[in-house]
Amino acid sequence: MTDADINAEREMCQWFNAQYDELMRQINRLQFNRITPNGPGVYMGSGSDWDYSIGDLQQQVDIVTTNIDQSVSFLAPRAQALTRSTDHAGNVYFPIYQGESFYLLWQHLSNVNAGIKSHQAAWFTGPSVHRVLRWGSRIHRSNVCE
């Protein structure tokens, strides 16, 4: 573990404490709005959850993906800078506490953004959304950012 790891995690914690909850509210609301009946969704006669032309969905997509872009851009150099080591069995791990959680949160947040921007169905982006929630929950429960 290096000083660069400590600084990177400190900065990611600042982002996490200030932005994570609001960003996840926006993503979850967008995912919900994409699958609502009588608009985008999976019911007969409705649009599809990848059709952003209904109502103000495209505007919401633009706002949410811009916010994800900003978060991913902030997290990327910090997550990628974290030291990775190899144990005696050849497994890669992050020596800094919760380094893996931050790295995987950044990775899956990138996947969510790519899926929404490419109009993938909600069932396609959903697993990455849940992985972001999982790693965010792990960071929160660990108290690493307090």
C-alpha positions in Angstrom: 0.0 0.0 0.0 1.3 3.4 -1.0 0.6 7.1 -0.2 -1.0 7.2 -3.7 -3.4 4.5 -2.6 -4.3 6.4 0.5 -4.9 9.7 -1.4 -6.9 7.9 -4.2 -9.2 6.3 -1.6 -9.5 9.5 0.3 -10.7 11.3 -2.8 -13.0 8.4 -3.8 -14.5 8.6 -0.3 -15.1 12.3 -0.8 -17.0 11.5 -4.0 -18.8 8.6 -2.3 -20.0 10.7 0.6 -21.1 13.6 -1.6 -22.4 11.9 -4.7 -23.1 8.2 -4.5 -26.6 8.2 -2.8 -28.0 10.9 -5.1 -26.5 9.3 -8.3 -28.1 5.9 -7.3 -31.5 7.6 -6.7 -31.3 9.0 -10.2 -30.3 5.7 -11.8 -33.0 3.8 -9.9 -35.6 6.3 -10.9 -34.5 6.1 -14.5 -34.6 2.3 -14.5 -38.1 2.5 -13.0 -39.3 5.0 -15.5 -38.0 3.0 -18.4 -40.3 0.1 -17.5 -43.5 1.8 -16.5 -46.8 0.8 -18.1 -48.3 3.0 -20.8 -44.9 4.3 -21.7 -41.6 2.5 -22.0 -42.1 -1.0 -20.6 -42.8 -4.6 -21.3 -46.6 -4.5 -21.5 -48.5 -5.1 -24.8 -49.1 -1.8 -26.6 -46.4 0.1 -24.8 -43.1 1.2 -26.0 -40.0 -0.7 -25.1 -37.7 0.1 -22.2 -35.0 1.0 -24.8 -37.3 3.5 -26.5 -36.4 6.9 -25.0 -38.8 8.9 -27.1 -41.7 8.7 -24.7 -42.4 11.8 -22.6 -39.3 13.3 -21.0 -37.4 10.1 -20.8 -34.6 11.2 -23.2 -34.1 14.3 -21.1 -33.9 12.2 -18.0 -31.4 9.8 -19.7 -29.3 12.8 -20.8 -29.1 14.1 -17.2 -28.4 10.8 -15.6 -25.7 9.7 -18.1 -24.0 13.1 -17.8 -23.9 12.6 -14.0 -22.6 9.1 -14.5 -20.0 10.3 -17.0 -18.7 12.9 -14.5 -18.6 10.3 -11.7 -16.8 7.7 -13.9 -14.3 10.4 -15.1 -13.6 11.3 -11.5 -13.3 7.7 -10.3 -11.4 6.2 -13.2 -7.9 7.6 -12.6 -8.2 6.9 -8.9 -9.5 3.4 -9.1 -7.0 2.5 -11.8 -4.2 3.9 -9.7 -4.8 1.6 -6.8 -2.1 -0.9 -6.1 -2.9 -4.5 -7.0 -0.8 -7.3 -5.6 -0.7 -11.1 -6.1 -1.0 -13.6 -3.3 0.8 -17.0 -3.1 -1.9 -18.6 -5.1 -1.7 -16.1 -7.9 -4.9 -14.3 -7.0 -5.0 -10.5 -7.5 -6.0 -8.4 -4.5 -6.0 -4.7 -3.4 -3.8 -4.1 -0.3 -5.8 -1.0 0.7 -9.0 -1.6 2.7 -12.0 -1.6 0.3 -9.8 -1.0 -2.7 -11.6 -3.8 -4.5 -15.0 -2.3 -3.7 -14.1 1.0 -5.1 -12.6 -0.5 -8.2 -15.6 -2.7 -8.9 -18.0 0.1 -8.2 -16.3 2.2 -10.8 -16.2 -0.7 -13.3 -19.9 -1.5 -12.9 -20.9 2.2 -13.0 -19.1 2.4 -16.3 -21.1 -0.7 -17.5 -24.4 0.9 -16.4 -23.6 4.1 -18.3 -22.6 2.2 -21.5 -25.9 0.2 -21.3 -28.1 3.2 -20.9 -26.3 5.1 -23.6 -26.6 2.2 -26.1 -30.3 1.8 -25.3 -29.9 -1.6 -23.8 -33.0 -3.0 -22.2 -33.4 -2.5 -18.4 -32.9 -6.3 -17.9 -29.5 -5.9 -19.5 -28.3 -3.0 -17.4 -30.1 -4.2 -14.3 -27.4 -6.6 -13.1 -24.7 -3.9 -13.3 -27.0 -1.5 -11.4 -27.3 -4.2 -8.7 -23.6 -4.7 -8.6 -23.0 -1.0 -8.2 -25.5 -1.1 -5.3 -23.7 -4.1 -3.8 -20.2 -2.5 -3.9 -21.7 0.8 -2.7 -23.3 -1.0 0.2 -20.1 -2.8 1.0 -18.2 0.6 1.1 -20.9 2.1 3.3 -21.1 -0.8 5.7 -17.3 -0.9 6.1 -17.2 2.7 7.4 -14.0 3.2 5.3 -15.3 6.7 4.4 -16.0 8.0 7.9 
